[in-house]
């Protein structure tokens, strides 16, 4: 179900920095965004440092921004427009 266990010693290349690392030390990246459907799929990989830098976004204020944008209340188009405006405003203040 979860793939072959004999890939532990396999070497993979980080798609961000090009470093060659052990598969067991890498983080899987699914460019299709559906990492749970593993059938007939190959994954790209990130080293731990690139994964932390590129994939772990700060969440400070996220819930407040979602609420202010109308999450769960506004239609999708309105919500996305508001969320983008609020997020861009936060980026300008930094």
C-alpha atoms as a printed R data frame, in Angstrom:
   type eleno elety resid chain resno       x      y       z
1  ATOM     1    CA   UNK     A     1   0.000  0.000   0.000
2  ATOM     2    CA   UNK     A     2   2.755  2.471   0.877
3  ATOM     3    CA   UNK     A     3   5.337  1.369  -1.662
4  ATOM     4    CA   UNK     A     4   8.523 -0.602  -1.442
5  ATOM     5    CA   UNK     A     5  10.556 -0.584   1.766
6  ATOM     6    CA   UNK     A     6  13.773 -1.302  -0.147
7  ATOM     7    CA   UNK     A     7  14.036  2.337  -1.262
8  ATOM     8    CA   UNK     A     8  15.584  3.428   2.079
9  ATOM     9    CA   UNK     A     9  19.142  3.470   0.698
10 ATOM    10    CA   UNK     A    10  18.059  5.065  -2.571
11 ATOM    11    CA   UNK     A    11  19.437  8.500  -3.417
12 ATOM    12    CA   UNK     A    12  17.175 11.303  -4.699
13 ATOM    13    CA   UNK     A    13  17.797 14.864  -5.857
14 ATOM    14    CA   UNK     A    14  16.230 17.906  -4.213
15 ATOM    15    CA   UNK     A    15  14.222 19.771  -6.869
16 ATOM    16    CA   UNK     A    16  15.007 23.123  -5.234
17 ATOM    17    CA   UNK     A    17  18.768 23.059  -4.594
18 ATOM    18    CA   UNK     A    18  19.940 20.025  -6.577
19 ATOM    19    CA   UNK     A    19  21.546 18.322  -3.575
20 ATOM    20    CA   UNK     A    20  21.684 14.529  -3.680
21 ATOM    21    CA   UNK     A    21  20.288 13.051  -0.467
22 ATOM    22    CA   UNK     A    22  19.115  9.704   0.852
23 ATOM    23    CA   UNK     A    23  15.465  9.038   0.056
24 ATOM    24    CA   UNK     A    24  14.825  8.374   3.749
25 ATOM    25    CA   UNK     A    25  16.102 11.890   4.578
26 ATOM    26    CA   UNK     A    26  13.988 13.635   1.919
27 ATOM    27    CA   UNK     A    27  10.471 15.041   1.937
28 ATOM    28    CA   UNK     A    28   8.085 13.983  -0.816
29 ATOM    29    CA   UNK     A    29   6.638 16.716  -2.999
30 ATOM    30    CA   UNK     A    30   3.592 16.043  -5.156
31 ATOM    31    CA   UNK     A    31   3.256 18.727  -7.807
32 ATOM    32    CA   UNK     A    32  -0.364 17.675  -8.310
33 ATOM    33    CA   UNK     A    33  -1.213 18.340  -4.664
34 ATOM    34    CA   UNK     A    34  -2.706 14.916  -4.013
35 ATOM    35    CA   UNK     A    35  -0.076 13.076  -1.986
36 ATOM    36    CA   UNK     A    36  -2.591 10.570  -0.581
37 ATOM    37    CA   UNK     A    37  -3.432  8.965  -3.922
38 ATOM    38    CA   UNK     A    38  -0.182  7.075  -4.464
39 ATOM    39    CA   UNK     A    39  -1.242  4.653  -7.208
40 ATOM    40    CA   UNK     A    40   0.984  4.842 -10.327
41 ATOM    41    CA   UNK     A    41   2.609  8.023  -9.082
42 ATOM    42    CA   UNK     A    42   6.201  9.158  -8.770
43 ATOM    43    CA   UNK     A    43   7.102 11.923  -6.365
44 ATOM    44    CA   UNK     A    44   9.690 14.648  -6.567
45 ATOM    45    CA   UNK     A    45  11.742 15.337  -3.453
46 ATOM    46    CA   UNK     A    46  12.972 18.216  -1.319
47 ATOM    47    CA   UNK     A    47  15.788 18.148   1.219
48 ATOM    48    CA   UNK     A    48  14.724 19.067   4.756
49 ATOM    49    CA   UNK     A    49  16.221 22.579   4.564
50 ATOM    50    CA   UNK     A    50  14.443 23.461   1.292
51 ATOM    51    CA   UNK     A    51  11.196 21.912   2.523
52 ATOM    52    CA   UNK     A    52  11.297 24.068   5.669
53 ATOM    53    CA   UNK     A    53  12.076 27.212   3.669
54 ATOM    54    CA   UNK     A    54   9.638 26.696   0.798
55 ATOM    55    CA   UNK     A    55   6.710 24.730   2.184
56 ATOM    56    CA   UNK     A    56   6.250 25.884   5.749
57 ATOM    57    CA   UNK     A    57   4.443 29.197   5.524
58 ATOM    58    CA   UNK     A    58   3.878 31.363   8.585
59 ATOM    59    CA   UNK     A    59   0.387 31.103  10.042
60 ATOM    60    CA   UNK     A    60   0.447 34.179  12.265
61 ATOM    61    CA   UNK     A    61  -2.836 35.993  11.724
62 ATOM    62    CA   UNK     A    62  -4.157 33.463   9.207
63 ATOM    63    CA   UNK     A    63  -7.370 32.728  11.105
64 ATOM    64    CA   UNK     A    64  -8.057 36.456  11.529
65 ATOM    65    CA   UNK     A    65  -7.490 37.073   7.818
66 ATOM    66    CA   UNK     A    66  -9.732 34.152   6.826
67 ATOM    67    CA   UNK     A    67 -12.488 35.458   9.092
68 ATOM    68    CA   UNK     A    68 -12.129 39.028   7.786
69 ATOM    69    CA   UNK     A    69 -12.303 37.755   4.192
70 ATOM    70    CA   UNK     A    70 -15.590 35.984   4.906
71 ATOM    71    CA   UNK     A    71 -14.490 32.336   4.959
72 ATOM    72    CA   UNK     A    72 -17.536 30.083   5.073
73 ATOM    73    CA   UNK     A    73 -19.915 32.991   4.549
74 ATOM    74    CA   UNK     A    74 -19.011 34.814   1.323
75 ATOM    75    CA   UNK     A    75 -19.191 33.187  -2.107
76 ATOM    76    CA   UNK     A    76 -15.858 31.869  -3.403
77 ATOM    77    CA   UNK     A    77 -15.123 34.755  -5.781
78 ATOM    78    CA   UNK     A    78 -15.783 37.393  -3.124
79 ATOM    79    CA   UNK     A    79 -13.819 35.488  -0.488
80 ATOM    80    CA   UNK     A    80 -10.783 35.036  -2.746
81 ATOM    81    CA   UNK     A    81 -10.812 38.709  -3.760
82 ATOM    82    CA   UNK     A    82 -11.001 39.849  -0.125
83 ATOM    83    CA   UNK     A    83  -8.383 37.346   1.028
84 ATOM    84    CA   UNK     A    84  -5.966 38.474  -1.685
85 ATOM    85    CA   UNK     A    85  -6.486 42.142  -0.832
86 ATOM    86    CA   UNK     A    86  -5.969 41.503   2.873
87 ATOM    87    CA   UNK     A    87  -2.902 39.315   2.272
88 ATOM    88    CA   UNK     A    88  -1.303 41.840  -0.055
89 ATOM    89    CA   UNK     A    89  -1.911 44.551   2.532
90 ATOM    90    CA   UNK     A    90  -0.108 42.439   5.154
91 ATOM    91    CA   UNK     A    91   2.841 41.903   2.792
92 ATOM    92    CA   UNK     A    92   3.193 45.652   2.179
93 ATOM    93    CA   UNK     A    93   3.398 46.342   5.923
94 ATOM    94    CA   UNK     A    94   6.363 43.975   6.444
